[in-house]
Amino acid sequence: MKWERMPLGPLEANAYILSNEDKNCLIFDPGGEGNKINQYIKDQDLKPQAILLTHAHFDHIGAVDEVRSKWNIPVYVHPKEQDWLTNPKLNRSALPGRIKITSKPADYLVEKEGELHICSFTLQILFTPGHSPGSISYYVNEEGIVISGDVLFKGGIGRTDITGGDQKTLIETIREKLLTLPEKTLVLSGHGAVTDIQTEQEQNPFLKGFIL
C-alpha cells in the first residue's frame, strides 16, 4: 500500500489518501481544496472507494461534497457527529471570520468498533473521543499506520477547550486506544508532521505526569 499526506485549507488540515496495488483508494478527511485531491487521484490513476472522516470539524470536511460528487463515493462518519456535516454551528464554521461550511449527510454511520471492510481494505475502528465526541481513529495493521485526526499530534494532543472536548477523556483515550498500539506504528495526524507511537510515549509533554 501507499499513503499520501496533503495539508489543505486555511488551517492546513491533513487529508490522507491510502491506495493499494490495484489502484483502489480511500480518502480521509478532505478538509479543503478538493481540486487538489481530485487532481492527485486523476494523476495517479486511482479508483476512489470511500471518504472516511476522523471527525466533522469544518477544517476536515470542507471538500467532502466536491470529492464525493466527482467520484460518486460514500462518506463515513460517527453518528455523534452526523449532524455536524449539515450544521455550521456544530462544525465550528459559523464562528466570526469563517466561511460557513456544510455538506450533504453521510452515507454510512460508523456505529461500533472493530473491523471495517471497504473493497479490499481492512481498517480497525477505534473510537477516540476527547477532542470531539465522535472522533474515530483508523488503524491499518498491515501497514503499521493509524490515522488519528486531531487526537494525537507530534508532541501534542487535540484541543479540548471547544464544545464537546474533554481533556480527561482525551488523555484516557490516547493511553488506552493509541499508546497500546505497536511502538513502530506511524501516527498520521490531522495537522502537522507524522510521528510514531514510541516517540509520543517517550517524549510527548502532554502525556507525562497527567493523573486521570
Summary of the structure (lengths in Angstrom):
residues: 212
radius of gyration: 16.0
end to end distance: 37.6
largest distance: 48.8
contacts: 744
relative contact order: 0.14
helix: 27%
strand: 29%
